Every structure is written in structure tokens, then in C-alpha cells.
Amino acid sequence: MKAHGGFYIDGAWRPAVGRDTIDVVNPADEQLLAQVPAGTPEDVDTAVRAARRALAGWAATPPAARAERLAALRDVLAARKDEIAATVTAELGSPLAFSQAVHASVPVAVAASYAEIAATHAFEEKVGNSTVLHEPVGVVGAITPWNYPLHQIVAKVAPALAAGCTVVLKPAEDTPLTAQLFAEAIDEAGFPAGVLNLVTGIGRVAGQALAEHPGVDLVSFTGSTAVGRQIAVTAGAAVKKVALELGGKSANVILPGADLAKAVNVGVANVMSNSGQTCSAWTRMLVHTDHYDEAVALAAAAAAKYAERIGPLVNAGQRDRVRGYIDKGVAEGARLVAGGTEPPREHGYFVSPTVFADVTPEMTIAQEEIFGPVLSILRYQDEDDALRIANGTVYGLAGAVWAAEEAQAVAFARRMETGQVDINGGRFNPLAPFGGYKQSGVGRELGTHGLAEYLQTKSLQF
């Protein structure tokens, strides 16, 4: 598999300053795929300087022209979908069908949405005797995760470019090859030199240098809440804007009268998708006590069907972390009804689809983000009890409500402390704002709300 031995900076691939490299490993068979350079603070500084040189010209480019480049990016990503899917499968371990349907396809839709938004958004408006201007924030430091490697890149870079910002991208060290393909696509789409710059590296070196750099005006980060706190402190010291999409412990609330079989099956599928490595996964299933035993049986049967269908976790550390949570669930008294810690395969970082019953709200597996194929099923007595449990974590990223009547589900969803709620299996909408309440983050991604994160406001009075 092809890997660049340098960084994409100022419109060209340039050698790294240091000699350290990062091993890219296939998590399905534990074989070395490639090596990429580990960026230093000097490499980050070079990239930021390139972004600053390009900023004035790109910010002054008419929105319609920026939209044309984003439309070209959409077309390049669409043309290279097969290559992208194969690369994600190799370095993340995602089954190829899922990589094709989600990892390679959703970013095309998001890029397309920002091509249209850039062409139609009102970057100026009249408010009384004032003209209000919405201008680019400046240079963006984008630090992206490994679980949806291309989607998370496009969800940050596309709105930043639509706004007129320039970007330095530091992707996750587990999935740098996908990021390199994205940089190639940017180049092929004809963006000016320096508008997008890519530095691969580890978080505590390259990521920290990017967050601290005085030439960066906004840091957009997706990842753990712990790292998000550190970035917020670093950015706060410089009064620098941040956009943080962090952890989740989302509740899937099944109200009495809902289609129980459908709600359970969709809920299990949601948790097992991407091997459970989804921040918005509905990892807590809340079921009324009258239907609890039936739901547990349905969930255990549904999980068993995924045993040969889900991919591995991204690395050995993540696999061991998830196994540790499973052990803790058993130790705290939850009942294991599917899966467990026994290795399902001889090679690869696999964890069996796991379902716990008899989970209580205070248990660790009901409070902390596991980031693996692990579902906790909790019982509730009435709607107020369900709401208390659903809102009873430090997170508030996503969730779901199922009910016989849509109005009942909507009424419940309105009381949930979370940024996004799916009603009776509502479909993903790339134009809807995505982001969290509480410790799930600050700011929103996707659609016009995502664009707003990269704009600052100026008013002219007449």
C-alpha cells in the first residue's frame, strides 16, 4: 500500500524534519501496512506558516469560487471511493462493505453539502442600519480521530474551506493513509497551495504543537473528553476558539407500545456498527420492566448474528481496554448474555459482540464510554424514571426514542439532555447539526451550523 514519506505542505509533498516514523498496522491480521513520518513541532510550524501565507488569498476568494473547488473535491472523492474504502478497511479493519457504504460514501455527501452551502450562504446581511459580515476565523488546526477517518476530516476541513479559512490537519496516528489520500484529493481538486496542509504524527507531539501554535486561530478536535479538556485549557490560555466533539454514552429509550423487536434489532445494529467505535452509539438500551426480559432475549439473539460480521478494534490497546470494561461489568454484577472477553479469533484485535443485562445506572459500564461492541440493557419503571436514567451521565451526544405514537417520542426527546435524537429510527441527515451537551463537547458539525464554527462576525454601522 502506497504511503508518502513526507508531509503535504504548501501544495507539495515535503520531507519530514525528523527521522521518527509511525507504524501503520492492519488490525485484522496484525501485519505492518506502511510507515509514515512522525511530525515534529518544527514540521507543524512549517505547515502553520504555509497556512498563514495562503490565508489572505483564500479568504478573499469569492464564495462561489470556493464552492467550485469543493465541488471538484466532491468529484475526486467520488471517483476514488473504491481506493478510499480499501484503505480504510486495511488500516481501520472495517469490513469492506461498510467501508464502501459509509466510510467512503458519507464524506462525498458532506463535501457536496458544503459545495452548495458555500455557493448559497449569506456571508453578509443587513440588520437595521448595520451590515453584518461573516468572515473566516483564520488558520484552523484540525485534529481528527481514527474511527471515521475520512468523514471526520471532511466534516472539519470542508466547512473551514467553505468559510475561507486555511487548515493544518493532524490525523490520528492509526489511520494516516486515509488522510494522505485526502491530501492527494485536495491537490487534484485544484485548491491553492497552503490552503490545506497535512502533518502526520502522534497527539502528544504534533497535536500538542498544533494546539499551542500562536499562528492557529481555532482548534477543531474530535476524540476523548480527557484530551478535549487539555486542548480547551491550552486554547483558553491564548483566548483561542475551540470546537470539540468528544465522548458519548447515548441512551436508546424504548417506550411501552413501541415496536419492541424493531427497536431492539436496530439498537443492537447501531452499537455493533463500526465495531462499536462510534462516539454517538446507543450503548445504553432502556426498556420498561414489563418488556425487559423479552428485550434481553431479542438483543442477545441479534448480537450473536454479528459475531462473524464485525471487524476488529483499531489496535491492541483499544481491544484490551474494551475487554477490561467487560471484566468490570461482570465484577460489578451485570449479567453477561452474549459475548465476553474470550478471543473470537486467533489473530487480529477482535472482541465478540457483547450484551449485558441487569445493568444498573451507577455501574461503570453504564457511565463510561467503552468504544467497543458492548451494549448495556437497563430497566425503568415509568417515563420519569427513564428520563432520569437517560440524562444521568456526564455525556449528552446522541440518543434514540421509540414509541407507538411519534408525538410521544418527540415529547420525551425534547426532555433529553443531548445534541441529537433519532425518533423511531430516523435516518442520518448530513445537513443536521451534530454535537453534544455537557461533557460531549462544544460546538456543532455539519450543515450551516458546522460552517458557523469557522466564521467570526463583524458589524458595520451606517
C-alpha positions in Angstrom: 0.0 0.0 0.0 1.4 3.4 -1.0 2.4 5.8 1.7 4.0 9.2 1.4 7.3 9.6 3.2 6.7 13.3 4.0 4.0 15.9 4.6 1.7 17.8 2.3 2.7 21.4 2.9 2.2 24.4 0.7 0.9 22.4 -2.2 3.7 19.8 -2.3 4.9 16.7 -0.6 7.9 17.7 1.6 10.3 15.6 3.6 10.0 15.5 7.4 12.4 17.2 9.7 12.9 14.2 12.0 13.5 10.6 11.3 10.9 9.1 13.6 8.1 7.1 11.9 4.7 5.6 12.8 3.9 2.0 12.0 0.5 1.6 10.4 -0.8 -1.9 11.3 -3.7 -3.9 9.8 -5.8 -4.6 12.9 -7.4 -7.7 11.3 -4.1 -9.6 10.9 -1.6 -7.5 12.9 0.6 -7.1 9.9 2.6 -4.0 9.1 1.0 -2.0 6.3 3.3 1.0 6.0 5.2 3.6 7.8 4.6 7.4 7.8 6.7 10.2 9.3 6.1 11.4 12.8 5.8 15.1 12.7 7.8 17.4 15.0 6.9 20.8 16.3 9.2 22.2 13.5 7.1 20.4 10.9 3.9 21.8 12.4 5.4 25.3 12.4 6.3 24.9 8.7 2.7 23.9 8.0 1.1 26.7 10.0 3.3 29.3 8.3 2.2 27.9 4.9 -1.4 28.2 6.0 -1.0 31.7 7.2 0.7 32.8 3.9 -2.3 31.3 2.0 -5.0 32.8 4.3 -5.4 36.2 2.8 -5.8 35.0 -0.8 -8.2 32.2 0.1 -10.3 34.4 2.4 -10.6 36.9 -0.4 -11.6 34.3 -2.9 -15.4 34.7 -3.7 -17.6 32.1 -2.1 -18.7 30.9 -5.5 -15.1 30.1 -6.4 -14.6 28.3 -3.1 -17.7 26.3 -3.9 -16.3 25.3 -7.2 -13.2 23.9 -5.6 -15.3 22.0 -3.0 -17.4 20.6 -5.9 -14.2 19.4 -7.5 -13.2 17.8 -4.2 -16.5 16.0 -4.1 -16.0 14.7 -7.6 -12.4 13.5 -6.8 -13.6 11.7 -3.6 -16.4 10.1 -5.5 -14.1 8.9 -8.3 -11.7 7.4 -5.7 -14.3 5.7 -3.5 -13.0 2.2 -4.1 -9.4 3.2 -3.2 -10.6 5.0 -0.2 -12.7 2.1 1.0 -9.9 -0.4 0.6 -7.5 1.9 2.5 -9.9 2.4 5.4 -10.5 -1.4 5.5 -6.8 -2.0 5.6 -5.8 0.4 8.4 -9.0 0.5 10.5 -10.2 -3.0 10.0 -13.7 -2.0 8.9 -15.4 -4.7 6.7 -15.2 -3.6 3.1 -18.9 -3.4 2.5 -19.2 -1.0 5.5 -16.2 1.0 4.2 -17.8 1.4 0.9 -21.3 2.3 2.2 -20.2 4.6 5.0 -16.5 5.5 5.2 -16.1 6.3 1.5 -19.6 7.5 0.7 -20.7 9.8 3.6 -17.7 12.1 3.1 -18.8 12.6 -0.6 -22.2 13.7 0.6 -20.7 16.1 3.2 -18.3 17.6 0.7 -21.3 18.0 -1.7 -23.3 19.8 1.0 -20.6 22.3 1.6 -20.1 23.0 -2.1 -23.8 24.0 -2.1 -23.6 25.9 1.2 -20.6 27.9 0.1 -22.4 28.9 -3.0 -25.7 30.0 -1.3 -24.8 31.1 2.2 -25.3 34.7 3.1 -21.9 35.9 4.2 -23.3 39.4 4.6 -26.6 40.5 6.0 -28.4 43.8 6.8 -29.5 44.3 10.4 -31.2 47.7 10.8 -28.6 50.3 9.9 -25.7 47.8 10.1 -24.1 45.4 7.6 -23.1 42.3 9.4 -20.1 40.4 7.8 -19.4 36.7 8.5 -15.7 36.3 7.9 -13.3 33.4 8.2 -11.8 32.8 11.7 -8.3 32.3 10.2 -6.0 29.3 10.4 -7.7 26.1 11.7 -5.8 23.3 13.4 -7.9 20.2 12.7 -7.1 17.2 14.9 -9.1 14.2 13.8 -9.8 10.6 15.1 -9.3 7.2 13.7 -12.8 5.8 14.0 -14.3 7.5 10.9 -11.1 8.8 9.4 -12.3 10.4 6.2 -15.7 11.6 7.4 -14.2 13.4 10.4 -11.6 15.0 8.1 -14.2 16.2 5.6 -16.6 17.3 8.4 -13.9 19.7 9.6 -12.0 20.7 6.5 -14.9 21.2 4.1 -16.7 23.9 6.2 -13.4 25.5 7.1 -12.5 25.9 3.4 -16.1 27.0 2.6 -15.7 29.7 5.2 -12.5 30.9 3.7 -10.2 29.5 6.4 -6.9 27.6 5.7 -6.2 24.4 7.6 -3.4 22.3 9.1 -4.6 18.8 9.5 -3.2 16.3 12.1 -4.9 13.0 11.6 -5.0 10.1 14.1 -1.8 8.0 14.0 -3.7 4.8 13.5 -5.2 5.9 10.1 -2.8 8.3 8.4 -3.0 6.6 5.0 -6.6 7.8 4.5 -5.6 11.3 5.4 -2.8 11.1 2.8 -5.4 10.1 0.2 -7.5 13.2 1.2 -4.5 15.5 0.7 -4.0 13.9 -2.8 -7.7 14.7 -3.5 -7.2 18.3 -2.3 -4.3 18.6 -4.7 -6.2 17.0 -7.6 -9.2 19.3 -7.0 -7.0 22.3 -7.6 -7.0 24.1 -4.3 -4.3 26.8 -4.0 -1.1 25.9 -2.3 -1.2 26.2 1.5 -5.0 26.1 1.8 -4.7 22.5 3.2 -1.6 21.2 4.9 -1.1 17.7 6.3 1.3 16.7 9.1 1.1 13.1 10.4 2.3 12.5 13.9 1.4 11.5 17.4 -1.0 13.5 19.5 1.3 14.5 22.4 3.9 15.9 20.0 2.4 17.1 16.7 -1.2 17.5 18.1 0.0 19.5 21.1 2.3 21.6 19.0 -0.7 22.4 16.7 -3.0 23.3 19.6 -0.4 25.5 21.2 0.8 27.3 18.0 0.2 31.1 18.1 -0.4 31.1 14.4 -3.5 28.9 14.8 -6.8 30.8 15.4 -9.2 27.8 16.0 -8.6 24.3 17.1 -11.2 21.7 16.0 -10.8 18.4 17.8 -12.7 15.1 17.8 -11.7 12.5 20.3 -11.8 11.6 24.0 -13.2 14.0 26.6 -9.9 13.8 28.6 -7.8 15.1 25.6 -10.5 17.6 24.8 -10.2 19.2 28.2 -6.4 19.5 27.7 -6.9 21.2 24.4 -9.5 23.6 25.9 -7.1 24.6 28.6 -4.3 25.1 26.0 -6.5 27.1 23.7 -8.0 29.1 26.6 -4.6 30.4 27.6 -4.3 32.1 24.3 -8.1 33.0 24.1 -8.3 30.8 21.1 -11.6 29.4 19.8 -12.2 25.7 20.0 -14.7 23.2 18.6 -14.8 19.9 20.5 -16.7 16.8 19.6 -16.0 14.4 22.5 -17.3 11.3 24.1 -20.8 9.8 24.4 -22.9 7.3 26.4 -26.1 7.6 24.4 -29.4 6.2 25.6 -31.8 4.2 23.3 -35.2 4.6 25.1 -37.9 2.1 24.1 -41.2 3.3 25.5 -44.2 0.9 26.1 -46.2 0.3 23.0 -43.2 0.7 20.6 -42.3 -2.0 18.1 -40.0 -3.8 20.5 -38.4 -6.2 18.0 -37.6 -3.4 15.6 -36.3 -1.1 18.3 -34.0 -3.8 19.8 -32.7 -5.0 16.5 -31.9 -1.5 15.2 -30.4 -0.6 18.6 -28.1 -3.6 18.5 -27.1 -2.8 14.9 -26.3 0.7 16.0 -24.0 -0.4 18.7 -22.2 -3.1 16.6 -21.7 -0.7 13.7 -18.0 0.1 13.1 -17.3 -2.5 15.8 -18.8 -0.2 18.4 -16.2 2.5 17.7 -18.7 5.3 17.3 -19.0 8.2 19.8 -22.7 8.5 19.2 -23.5 4.8 19.5 -26.6 4.0 21.6 -24.7 1.9 24.1 -27.4 2.1 26.8 -30.8 0.4 26.0 -33.6 1.4 28.3 -36.6 -0.9 28.5 -39.7 -0.8 30.6 -39.7 -3.5 33.3 -42.8 -5.2 31.7 -40.9 -5.9 28.5 -37.4 -6.2 29.9 -36.9 -10.0 29.6 -38.2 -10.1 26.1 -35.9 -7.3 25.1 -32.8 -9.0 26.6 -33.6 -12.2 24.7 -34.0 -10.3 21.4 -30.8 -8.4 22.0 -28.7 -11.5 22.8 -30.0 -13.2 19.6 -29.4 -10.1 17.5 -25.8 -9.7 18.8 -24.9 -13.3 18.0 -25.6 -12.6 14.3 -22.8 -10.1 14.3 -20.1 -12.5 15.6 -18.7 -13.1 12.0 -19.7 -9.7 10.6 -18.0 -7.0 12.6 -14.4 -6.0 12.2 -11.6 -5.8 14.8 -10.9 -2.9 17.1 -8.3 -0.5 15.8 -5.3 -1.6 17.9 -4.3 -3.9 20.7 -4.7 -1.1 23.3 -8.3 -0.5 22.3 -9.0 -4.2 22.4 -7.6 -4.6 25.9 -9.4 -1.5 27.1 -12.8 -2.9 25.9 -12.0 -6.3 27.5 -11.3 -4.5 30.7 -14.7 -2.9 30.7 -16.3 -6.3 30.1 -14.5 -7.7 33.1 -15.6 -4.8 35.2 -19.2 -5.2 34.2 -19.1 -8.8 35.3 -17.3 -7.9 38.6 -19.9 -5.2 39.4 -22.8 -7.7 39.0 -24.1 -7.2 35.4 -25.3 -10.4 33.7 -23.4 -11.4 30.5 -26.0 -12.7 28.0 -23.8 -12.5 24.8 -20.1 -12.3 24.0 -17.4 -11.7 26.6 -13.6 -11.4 26.7 -12.8 -14.8 25.1 -10.8 -14.0 21.9 -13.1 -14.9 19.0 -10.2 -15.3 16.5 -6.6 -16.4 16.7 -5.2 -13.2 15.1 -6.4 -9.6 15.0 -7.8 -7.2 17.6 -11.3 -8.7 17.7 -13.8 -8.5 20.5 -17.0 -10.5 20.5 -20.4 -8.6 20.2 -21.3 -8.3 23.9 -24.6 -7.7 25.7 -25.1 -7.1 29.4 -28.4 -7.4 31.2 -29.3 -6.4 34.8 -27.2 -3.2 34.4 -27.9 -0.5 36.9 -27.3 3.2 36.2 -24.4 3.6 38.6 -22.3 0.7 37.1 -19.1 1.7 35.3 -20.4 0.2 32.0 -23.5 2.4 32.2 -21.5 5.6 32.9 -18.2 5.4 30.9 -17.7 5.3 27.2 -16.4 1.9 26.2 -15.9 2.4 22.5 -16.4 -1.2 21.5 -19.2 -3.6 20.6 -20.7 -3.7 24.1 -24.4 -3.0 24.9 -25.8 -2.4 28.4 -29.6 -3.0 28.9 -31.2 -1.2 31.8 -34.8 -1.4 33.1 -37.0 1.5 34.1 -40.4 1.8 35.9 -42.0 4.8 34.1 -41.1 7.7 31.8 -39.8 9.9 34.5 -37.5 7.1 35.6 -36.4 6.5 32.0 -35.6 10.2 31.6 -33.6 10.3 34.9 -31.5 7.3 33.7 -31.1 8.7 30.1 -29.9 12.0 31.4 -27.9 10.5 34.2 -24.3 10.6 32.7 -21.8 13.4 32.1 -22.4 12.9 28.4 -25.0 14.2 26.0 -24.1 13.5 22.4 -26.9 11.5 20.8 -29.8 9.1 21.6 -32.9 7.5 20.3 -36.6 7.2 21.4 -39.1 4.6 20.2 -42.9 4.9 20.8 -46.1 3.8 19.2 -47.0 7.5 18.6 -44.5 9.8 17.2 -45.8 12.7 19.4 -45.0 10.7 22.5 -41.4 10.0 21.3 -40.9 13.7 20.4 -42.2 14.9 23.8 -39.7 12.5 25.5 -36.9 13.6 23.2 -37.4 17.2 24.0 -36.6 16.5 27.6 -33.4 14.6 26.8 -30.1 16.4 27.5 -28.4 15.5 24.3 -27.5 17.1 21.0 -29.2 14.7 18.6 -32.1 12.2 19.0 -33.4 9.7 16.4 -37.2 9.2 16.6 -38.4 5.7 15.7 -35.2 5.0 13.7 -34.8 8.4 12.0 -32.3 8.5 9.2 -28.9 10.2 9.2 -29.1 13.8 7.9 -25.7 15.3 6.7 -27.3 18.8 6.9 -28.4 18.5 10.6 -26.1 19.9 13.3 -24.1 17.2 15.2 -22.6 17.8 18.6 -23.1 17.4 22.3 -24.4 18.7 25.5 -22.4 18.6 28.8 -19.0 16.8 28.5 -19.7 15.6 25.0 -18.3 18.8 23.6 -18.6 22.4 22.4 -19.9 23.5 19.0 -21.5 21.7 16.1 -20.5 20.0 12.9 -22.3 19.5 9.6 -24.7 21.8 7.7 -24.8 25.6 8.2 -24.3 25.2 11.9 -21.0 23.5 11.1 -20.0 26.3 8.8 -20.7 28.9 11.6 -18.0 27.4 13.8 -15.4 28.7 11.3 -16.8 32.2 10.9 -16.4 35.3 13.0 -18.7 38.3 12.9 -18.1 42.0 12.2 -20.7 44.7 12.0 -20.5 47.9 10.0 -22.8 50.8 11.2 -24.1 53.3 8.7 
